[in-house]
């Protein structure tokens, strides 16, 4: 990936995001941080957010007087 001034979207946000990605890549290469560690961390965070979302949905359904089991809330 490279950034040039000819890039169609050359806004400040795009440049900043590109710089952050370059810095993260340099850090990962320098510190030998494995991608599996990062993916595992991100998956754990996503799992926590899904658990929180399920809890909030169940709480809202209880407040609304709708009675469902957790199994009924899960996507099949």
TIVO-2410 file (N, C-alpha, C; in nm, 3 decimals):
# residues 76
REC num residu      c1      c2      c3 atome chaine
REC   1      X   0.086  -0.117   0.000     N      A
REC   1      X   0.000   0.000   0.000    CA      A
REC   1      X   0.090   0.122   0.000     C      A
REC   2      X   0.056   0.216  -0.083     N      A
REC   2      X   0.134   0.338  -0.084    CA      A
REC   2      X   0.040   0.457  -0.094     C      A
REC   3      X   0.087   0.567  -0.045     N      A
REC   3      X   0.009   0.690  -0.046    CA      A
REC   3      X   0.081   0.792  -0.130     C      A
REC   4      X   0.010   0.853  -0.221     N      A
REC   4      X   0.065   0.964  -0.298    CA      A
REC   4      X  -0.037   1.076  -0.300     C      A
REC   5      X   0.008   1.193  -0.335     N      A
REC   5      X  -0.083   1.307  -0.343    CA      A
REC   5      X  -0.186   1.287  -0.453     C      A
REC   6      X  -0.159   1.193  -0.545     N      A
REC   6      X  -0.254   1.167  -0.653    CA      A
REC   6      X  -0.365   1.072  -0.610     C      A
REC   7      X  -0.357   1.022  -0.489     N      A
REC   7      X  -0.461   0.934  -0.439    CA      A
REC   7      X  -0.593   1.010  -0.440     C      A
REC   8      X  -0.701   0.948  -0.494     N      A
REC   8      X  -0.829   1.019  -0.506    CA      A
REC   8      X  -0.876   1.083  -0.376     C      A
REC   9      X  -0.862   1.011  -0.267     N      A
REC   9      X  -0.906   1.066  -0.139    CA      A
REC   9      X  -0.780   1.103  -0.062     C      A
REC  10      X  -0.741   1.230  -0.064     N      A
REC  10      X  -0.619   1.270   0.005    CA      A
REC  10      X  -0.651   1.369   0.116     C      A
REC  11      X  -0.754   1.336   0.190     N      A
REC  11      X  -0.793   1.422   0.302    CA      A
REC  11      X  -0.698   1.402   0.419     C      A
REC  12      X  -0.710   1.487   0.515     N      A
REC  12      X  -0.628   1.477   0.637    CA      A
REC  12      X  -0.652   1.343   0.706     C      A
REC  13      X  -0.777   1.300   0.713     N      A
REC  13      X  -0.810   1.175   0.781    CA      A
REC  13      X  -0.744   1.056   0.712     C      A
REC  14      X  -0.745   1.057   0.581     N      A
REC  14      X  -0.684   0.948   0.506    CA      A
REC  14      X  -0.533   0.945   0.532     C      A
REC  15      X  -0.469   1.062   0.525     N      A
REC  15      X  -0.324   1.068   0.550    CA      A
REC  15      X  -0.292   1.021   0.691     C      A
REC  16      X  -0.373   1.064   0.789     N      A
REC  16      X  -0.349   1.025   0.928    CA      A
REC  16      X  -0.365   0.874   0.945     C      A
REC  17      X  -0.470   0.818   0.886     N      A
REC  17      X  -0.492   0.674   0.895    CA      A
REC  17      X  -0.377   0.598   0.830     C      A
REC  18      X  -0.330   0.646   0.716     N      A
REC  18      X  -0.219   0.582   0.646    CA      A
REC  18      X  -0.093   0.585   0.733     C      A
REC  19      X  -0.065   0.699   0.795     N      A
REC  19      X   0.052   0.710   0.882    CA      A
REC  19      X   0.041   0.615   1.002     C      A
REC  20      X  -0.078   0.605   1.060     N      A
REC  20      X  -0.099   0.515   1.173    CA      A
REC  20      X  -0.076   0.370   1.133     C      A
REC  21      X  -0.123   0.332   1.015     N      A
REC  21      X  -0.103   0.196   0.967    CA      A
REC  21      X   0.046   0.170   0.944     C      A
REC  22      X   0.116   0.265   0.885     N      A
REC  22      X   0.260   0.249   0.865    CA      A
REC  22      X   0.333   0.235   0.998     C      A
REC  23      X   0.295   0.317   1.096     N      A
REC  23      X   0.360   0.310   1.227    CA      A
REC  23      X   0.332   0.178   1.296     C      A
REC  24      X   0.209   0.129   1.287     N      A
REC  24      X   0.174   0.000   1.347    CA      A
REC  24      X   0.252  -0.112   1.280     C      A
REC  25      X   0.260  -0.108   1.148     N      A
REC  25      X   0.335  -0.210   1.075    CA      A
REC  25      X   0.482  -0.209   1.117     C      A
REC  26      X   0.541  -0.092   1.127     N      A
REC  26      X   0.682  -0.081   1.169    CA      A
REC  26      X   0.700  -0.135   1.310     C      A
REC  27      X   0.608  -0.105   1.399     N      A
REC  27      X   0.616  -0.154   1.537    CA      A
REC  27      X   0.609  -0.306   1.539     C      A
REC  28      X   0.513  -0.362   1.465     N      A
REC  28      X   0.497  -0.507   1.464    CA      A
REC  28      X   0.622  -0.576   1.412     C      A
REC  29      X   0.681  -0.520   1.307     N      A
REC  29      X   0.803  -0.580   1.252    CA      A
REC  29      X   0.920  -0.565   1.349     C      A
REC  30      X   0.930  -0.451   1.414     N      A
REC  30      X   1.041  -0.425   1.505    CA      A
REC  30      X   1.030  -0.512   1.631     C      A
REC  31      X   0.911  -0.524   1.684     N      A
REC  31      X   0.892  -0.595   1.810    CA      A
REC  31      X   0.860  -0.743   1.791     C      A
REC  32      X   0.853  -0.789   1.666     N      A
REC  32      X   0.821  -0.928   1.636    CA      A
REC  32      X   0.692  -0.974   1.704     C      A
REC  33      X   0.595  -0.888   1.702     N      A
REC  33      X   0.465  -0.923   1.758    CA      A
REC  33      X   0.391  -1.003   1.652     C      A
REC  34      X   0.348  -1.123   1.688     N      A
REC  34      X   0.281  -1.208   1.591    CA      A
REC  34      X   0.140  -1.162   1.560     C      A
REC  35      X   0.101  -1.182   1.435     N      A
REC  35      X  -0.034  -1.145   1.396    CA      A
REC  35      X  -0.137  -1.229   1.470     C      A
REC  36      X  -0.102  -1.352   1.505     N      A
REC  36      X  -0.198  -1.437   1.577    CA      A
REC  36      X  -0.234  -1.374   1.711     C      A
REC  37      X  -0.137  -1.310   1.777     N      A
REC  37      X  -0.166  -1.241   1.903    CA      A
REC  37      X  -0.268  -1.131   1.882     C      A
REC  38      X  -0.248  -1.052   1.777     N      A
REC  38      X  -0.339  -0.941   1.749    CA      A
REC  38      X  -0.477  -0.993   1.713     C      A
REC  39      X  -0.484  -1.096   1.628     N      A
REC  39      X  -0.613  -1.151   1.590    CA      A
REC  39      X  -0.685  -1.209   1.712     C      A
REC  40      X  -0.611  -1.279   1.798     N      A
REC  40      X  -0.673  -1.334   1.919    CA      A
REC  40      X  -0.727  -1.223   2.008     C      A
REC  41      X  -0.651  -1.117   2.023     N      A
REC  41      X  -0.696  -1.004   2.104    CA      A
REC  41      X  -0.823  -0.944   2.046     C      A
REC  42      X  -0.823  -0.921   1.914     N      A
REC  42      X  -0.941  -0.862   1.850    CA      A
REC  42      X  -1.062  -0.954   1.859     C      A
REC  43      X  -1.041  -1.085   1.844     N      A
REC  43      X  -1.152  -1.179   1.857    CA      A
REC  43      X  -1.207  -1.180   1.998     C      A
REC  44      X  -1.120  -1.174   2.098     N      A
REC  44      X  -1.167  -1.167   2.237    CA      A
REC  44      X  -1.249  -1.042   2.261     C      A
REC  45      X  -1.201  -0.929   2.211     N      A
REC  45      X  -1.275  -0.804   2.226    CA      A
REC  45      X  -1.411  -0.811   2.158     C      A
REC  46      X  -1.413  -0.867   2.037     N      A
REC  46      X  -1.539  -0.880   1.965    CA      A
REC  46      X  -1.633  -0.972   2.041     C      A
REC  47      X  -1.581  -1.081   2.096     N      A
REC  47      X  -1.663  -1.173   2.174    CA      A
REC  47      X  -1.724  -1.106   2.296     C      A
REC  48      X  -1.645  -1.023   2.365     N      A
REC  48      X  -1.696  -0.951   2.481    CA      A
REC  48      X  -1.808  -0.856   2.441     C      A
REC  49      X  -1.790  -0.790   2.328     N      A
REC  49      X  -1.893  -0.695   2.282    CA      A
REC  49      X  -2.021  -0.768   2.243     C      A
REC  50      X  -2.006  -0.885   2.181     N      A
REC  50      X  -2.125  -0.964   2.145    CA      A
REC  50      X  -2.197  -1.009   2.271     C      A
REC  51      X  -2.121  -1.055   2.371     N      A
REC  51      X  -2.182  -1.096   2.498    CA      A
REC  51      X  -2.256  -0.980   2.562     C      A
REC  52      X  -2.194  -0.863   2.563     N      A
REC  52      X  -2.260  -0.743   2.619    CA      A
REC  52      X  -2.387  -0.710   2.542     C      A
REC  53      X  -2.380  -0.719   2.410     N      A
REC  53      X  -2.496  -0.689   2.327    CA      A
REC  53      X  -2.610  -0.786   2.358     C      A
REC  54      X  -2.578  -0.916   2.368     N      A
REC  54      X  -2.681  -1.015   2.401    CA      A
REC  54      X  -2.745  -0.985   2.535     C      A
REC  55      X  -2.663  -0.946   2.633     N      A
REC  55      X  -2.717  -0.914   2.766    CA      A
REC  55      X  -2.808  -0.792   2.759     C      A
REC  56      X  -2.766  -0.689   2.686     N      A
REC  56      X  -2.848  -0.569   2.674    CA      A
REC  56      X  -2.980  -0.597   2.602     C      A
REC  57      X  -2.975  -0.681   2.499     N      A
REC  57      X  -3.097  -0.717   2.428    CA      A
REC  57      X  -3.191  -0.793   2.521     C      A
REC  58      X  -3.136  -0.887   2.597     N      A
REC  58      X  -3.218  -0.963   2.692    CA      A
REC  58      X  -3.279  -0.871   2.797     C      A
REC  59      X  -3.201  -0.775   2.847     N      A
REC  59      X  -3.253  -0.680   2.946    CA      A
REC  59      X  -3.365  -0.595   2.887     C      A
REC  60      X  -3.346  -0.549   2.764     N      A
REC  60      X  -3.450  -0.469   2.698    CA      A
REC  60      X  -3.577  -0.550   2.676     C      A
REC  61      X  -3.560  -0.676   2.638     N      A
REC  61      X  -3.677  -0.761   2.617    CA      A
REC  61      X  -3.750  -0.785   2.748     C      A
REC  62      X  -3.675  -0.801   2.857     N      A
REC  62      X  -3.737  -0.818   2.988    CA      A
REC  62      X  -3.816  -0.693   3.026     C      A
REC  63      X  -3.755  -0.577   3.004     N      A
REC  63      X  -3.824  -0.450   3.033    CA      A
REC  63      X  -3.951  -0.436   2.949     C      A
REC  64      X  -3.947  -0.488   2.827     N      A
REC  64      X  -4.063  -0.476   2.738    CA      A
REC  64      X  -4.167  -0.584   2.766     C      A
REC  65      X  -4.134  -0.677   2.856     N      A
REC  65      X  -4.228  -0.783   2.889    CA      A
REC  65      X  -4.226  -0.899   2.793     C      A
REC  66      X  -4.121  -0.910   2.716     N      A
REC  66      X  -4.108  -1.021   2.621    CA      A
REC  66      X  -4.021  -1.127   2.687     C      A
REC  67      X  -4.074  -1.249   2.694     N      A
REC  67      X  -4.001  -1.358   2.758    CA      A
REC  67      X  -3.946  -1.452   2.652     C      A
REC  68      X  -3.816  -1.455   2.637     N      A
REC  68      X  -3.748  -1.548   2.545    CA      A
REC  68      X  -3.629  -1.607   2.618     C      A
REC  69      X  -3.595  -1.728   2.581     N      A
REC  69      X  -3.474  -1.788   2.636    CA      A
REC  69      X  -3.355  -1.740   2.555     C      A
REC  70      X  -3.237  -1.759   2.609     N      A
REC  70      X  -3.116  -1.719   2.537    CA      A
REC  70      X  -3.104  -1.793   2.404     C      A
REC  71      X  -3.149  -1.919   2.400     N      A
REC  71      X  -3.141  -1.996   2.276    CA      A
REC  71      X  -3.226  -1.933   2.167     C      A
REC  72      X  -3.340  -1.876   2.203     N      A
REC  72      X  -3.426  -1.813   2.104    CA      A
REC  72      X  -3.364  -1.685   2.050     C      A
REC  73      X  -3.275  -1.622   2.127     N      A
REC  73      X  -3.212  -1.497   2.083    CA      A
REC  73      X  -3.096  -1.521   1.988     C      A
REC  74      X  -3.040  -1.638   1.990     N      A
REC  74      X  -2.922  -1.665   1.909    CA      A
REC  74      X  -2.960  -1.682   1.762     C      A
REC  75      X  -2.871  -1.635   1.676     N      A
REC  75      X  -2.891  -1.650   1.532    CA      A
REC  75      X  -2.861  -1.794   1.495     C      A
REC  76      X  -2.946  -1.851   1.413     N      A
REC  76      X  -2.926  -1.992   1.374    CA      A
REC  76      X  -2.868  -2.002   1.236     C      A
***
